[in-house]
């Protein structure tokens, strides 16, 4: 029979780092980014976004703590009851890591344990009315 002359058909001449692609496929926001989003002025902007047809649910149903968009209010309410959302709330209780804390850990000050921040599930539009 012999060897086929055609080689490297599937990658179309491009070499991609597959490992990096898989690691970053479902990347979510880090906890410190979510803490900055939870500030009142930023939270108001995120919860009351303009209609955007490129985003799931037209950007009207957003979970602030998980940084996710949902199709409708019902699916958002169901998300609030899930283990994933409750686990994220528990992670957000700890204050975000700062540069001052890094310097104290390096021996440039005395250790102060991180503060616990009270985090509650965001209020829904239906609950406010």
C-alpha positions as CSV (number, residue, x, y, z in Angstrom):
1,X,0.0,0.0,0.0
2,X,2.5,2.6,1.0
3,X,2.4,5.8,3.1
4,X,-0.1,8.6,2.5
5,X,1.4,11.8,1.1
6,X,-1.0,14.1,2.9
7,X,0.2,15.1,6.4
8,X,-1.0,17.5,9.0
9,X,-4.5,17.9,7.7
10,X,-6.4,18.7,10.9
11,X,-4.6,21.7,12.3
12,X,-4.8,23.6,9.1
13,X,-1.2,24.8,9.3
14,X,-1.7,26.5,12.8
15,X,-0.1,25.3,15.9
16,X,-2.1,26.2,19.0
17,X,-1.3,25.5,22.6
18,X,-4.1,23.1,23.4
19,X,-3.3,22.9,27.1
20,X,-3.7,26.7,27.5
21,X,-7.0,26.6,25.5
22,X,-8.5,24.0,27.8
23,X,-7.3,25.7,31.0
24,X,-8.8,29.1,30.0
25,X,-12.0,27.8,28.4
26,X,-14.3,28.3,31.4
27,X,-12.3,30.9,33.2
28,X,-14.3,33.0,35.7
29,X,-13.5,36.2,37.6
30,X,-11.1,36.0,40.5
31,X,-12.4,36.6,44.0
32,X,-10.7,40.0,44.3
33,X,-12.3,41.1,41.0
34,X,-15.7,40.1,42.4
35,X,-15.1,42.0,45.6
36,X,-14.4,45.1,43.6
37,X,-17.6,44.5,41.6
38,X,-19.6,44.2,44.9
39,X,-18.9,47.9,45.7
40,X,-22.3,49.7,45.6
41,X,-21.5,52.0,42.6
42,X,-20.2,49.1,40.5
43,X,-22.9,46.7,41.6
44,X,-25.6,49.1,40.6
45,X,-24.1,49.3,37.1
46,X,-23.8,45.6,36.7
47,X,-27.3,44.8,38.0
48,X,-29.0,47.4,35.9
49,X,-27.3,47.0,32.5
50,X,-28.7,48.1,29.2
51,X,-30.2,45.4,26.9
52,X,-27.4,43.7,25.1
53,X,-28.5,41.0,22.6
54,X,-25.0,39.4,22.5
55,X,-25.1,38.3,26.1
56,X,-27.2,35.5,27.6
57,X,-30.6,36.8,28.7
58,X,-30.0,40.2,27.1
59,X,-27.8,41.1,30.2
60,X,-30.9,41.5,32.4
61,X,-30.3,38.6,34.8
62,X,-26.9,38.7,36.4
63,X,-25.5,37.0,39.5
64,X,-23.1,39.5,41.0
65,X,-21.3,36.9,43.2
66,X,-20.7,34.3,40.5
67,X,-20.2,36.8,37.6
68,X,-22.7,34.9,35.4
69,X,-25.6,35.8,33.2
70,X,-28.9,33.9,33.2
71,X,-31.6,33.5,30.6
72,X,-34.5,34.5,32.9
73,X,-35.4,35.4,36.4
74,X,-36.6,31.8,37.2
75,X,-33.2,30.3,36.3
76,X,-31.4,33.0,38.4
77,X,-33.6,32.2,41.4
78,X,-32.8,28.5,40.9
79,X,-29.1,29.4,40.8
80,X,-29.3,31.1,44.2
81,X,-30.3,27.7,45.7
82,X,-27.5,25.7,44.2
83,X,-24.4,24.5,45.9
84,X,-22.1,26.4,43.4
85,X,-23.6,29.8,44.5
86,X,-23.5,29.0,48.2
87,X,-19.9,27.8,47.9
88,X,-19.0,31.1,46.1
89,X,-20.7,33.1,48.9
90,X,-18.6,31.2,51.4
91,X,-15.4,32.0,49.5
92,X,-16.3,35.7,49.3
93,X,-16.5,36.0,53.1
94,X,-12.8,36.3,53.4
95,X,-11.4,39.8,52.7
96,X,-9.4,40.0,49.5
97,X,-5.6,39.7,49.6
98,X,-3.8,43.0,49.5
99,X,-0.2,44.3,49.0
100,X,0.0,45.2,52.7
101,X,-0.8,41.6,53.7
102,X,1.9,40.4,51.3
103,X,4.5,42.7,53.0
104,X,3.4,41.5,56.4
105,X,3.8,37.9,55.3
106,X,7.3,38.7,54.0
107,X,8.4,39.9,57.5
108,X,7.8,43.6,57.0
109,X,5.2,43.9,59.8
110,X,3.2,41.9,62.2
111,X,0.6,39.3,61.0
112,X,-3.0,40.4,61.1
113,X,-5.6,37.6,60.2
114,X,-7.9,38.4,57.3
115,X,-11.2,40.0,58.3
116,X,-14.5,38.2,57.6
117,X,-16.9,40.1,55.4
118,X,-20.6,39.5,55.6
119,X,-21.9,38.5,52.1
120,X,-25.6,37.9,51.3
121,X,-27.3,37.0,48.1
122,X,-28.2,40.0,46.0
123,X,-31.8,41.3,46.2
124,X,-34.0,40.5,43.2
125,X,-36.0,43.1,41.4
126,X,-39.2,41.2,42.3
127,X,-38.3,41.3,46.0
128,X,-37.7,45.0,46.0
129,X,-41.1,46.0,44.6
